[in-house]
Amino acid sequence: MQYVKKHYNITKDDIKSGKLDSMEIIEPLWMKVSIYDGYNRYESDLSAFSKGQRLIFAIELYEAEVCNGGHDQFFYNSTGVVWKDALEGFKLIGAEKCAENFENVINKFGGTIPFDREERQKKLDEISYDSEKDAYLDIFGEYDSVFYGIDEDLENLMMKYIKSNPDEFVFCGDVDVPANY
């Protein structure tokens, strides 16, 4: 795949004015942070970004995966590496119902979840496979349904936090993006 440089200049004025949504504000992270190459790479890539950027990025990843295929998909895929940041992000922006629901999901794992994808997938199999029935159980279905029905507007809560803390989200620099982006 061919890449080109794209210049981002996300200013405090852009943030405060509401000109950009949360996805646009953290777009540089989508391009620079790998969730596919393990936890150490994820941590290393995030070192150039603020805590606020990191946590909003994790919420966006969580929401995208859970809305597409539920918590099973979130944990099975590489996105599961952001689980701890997503939980902290919910608490940061005041999404208390989302945080409570996600804590219930985490408790299904015994209170912690492996960051390593293969370990996480093994743990997921351990807690969801019923050997007597030779079938996988829908252990997260009720939590998926709760998440889909929560009346917290995540975009509004994220933007409220971002606008209240614009210095955390300012970004000016070049980022490699796919040529057809």
Residue pairs with C-beta under 8 A, 6 or more apart in sequence:
1 178
1 179
2 178
2 179
3 176
3 177
3 178
3 179
4 176
4 177
4 178
4 179
4 181
5 174
5 175
5 176
5 177
6 31
6 174
6 175
6 176
6 177
6 181
7 173
7 174
8 27
8 28
8 171
8 172
8 173
8 174
8 175
9 171
9 172
10 20
10 24
10 25
10 28
10 169
10 170
10 171
10 172
11 170
11 172
12 166
12 167
12 170
13 19
14 20
15 25
15 162
15 163
15 166
15 169
15 170
16 163
16 166
18 159
18 163
21 155
21 159
22 56
22 60
22 155
22 158
22 159
22 162
23 60
25 56
25 162
25 169
25 171
26 53
26 56
26 57
26 60
26 169
28 49
28 171
28 173
28 175
29 46
29 49
29 53
29 54
29 57
30 57
31 175
31 176
31 177
32 45
32 48
32 175
32 176
33 42
33 45
33 46
33 49
33 57
34 41
34 42
34 45
35 42
35 61
35 78
35 79
35 81
35 82
36 78
38 81
38 115
38 116
38 117
39 81
39 115
39 116
42 81
42 82
42 115
46 54
49 57
50 168
50 169
51 168
52 92
52 161
52 162
52 165
52 168
52 169
53 168
53 169
53 171
54 85
55 85
55 86
55 88
55 89
55 92
55 93
56 89
56 93
56 158
56 161
56 162
56 169
57 82
57 85
58 82
58 85
58 86
58 88
58 89
59 86
59 89
59 90
59 93
59 95
59 154
59 158
61 79
61 82
61 86
62 74
62 79
62 82
62 83
62 86
62 89
62 102
63 154
64 79
65 73
65 74
65 77
65 79
66 73
66 74
66 144
66 147
67 148
70 140
70 141
70 144
71 105
71 140
71 143
71 144
71 147
72 124
72 128
72 140
74 80
74 83
75 83
75 113
75 120
75 121
75 124
76 120
76 121
76 124
77 117
78 117
80 113
80 115
80 117
80 120
81 115
81 117
83 106
83 113
83 115
84 113
84 115
86 102
87 99
87 102
87 103
87 106
89 95
90 96
90 98
90 99
90 102
91 99
92 161
93 154
93 157
93 158
93 160
93 161
94 157
94 160
94 161
95 150
95 152
95 154
95 157
96 152
97 150
97 151
97 152
98 147
98 150
98 152
98 154
101 143
101 146
101 147
101 150
102 143
102 147
104 143
105 140
105 143
106 112
106 113
108 127
108 139
108 140
109 123
109 127
113 120
113 123
114 120
114 122
114 123
127 139
128 136
128 137
128 139
129 135
129 136
129 137
130 136
130 137
162 168
162 169
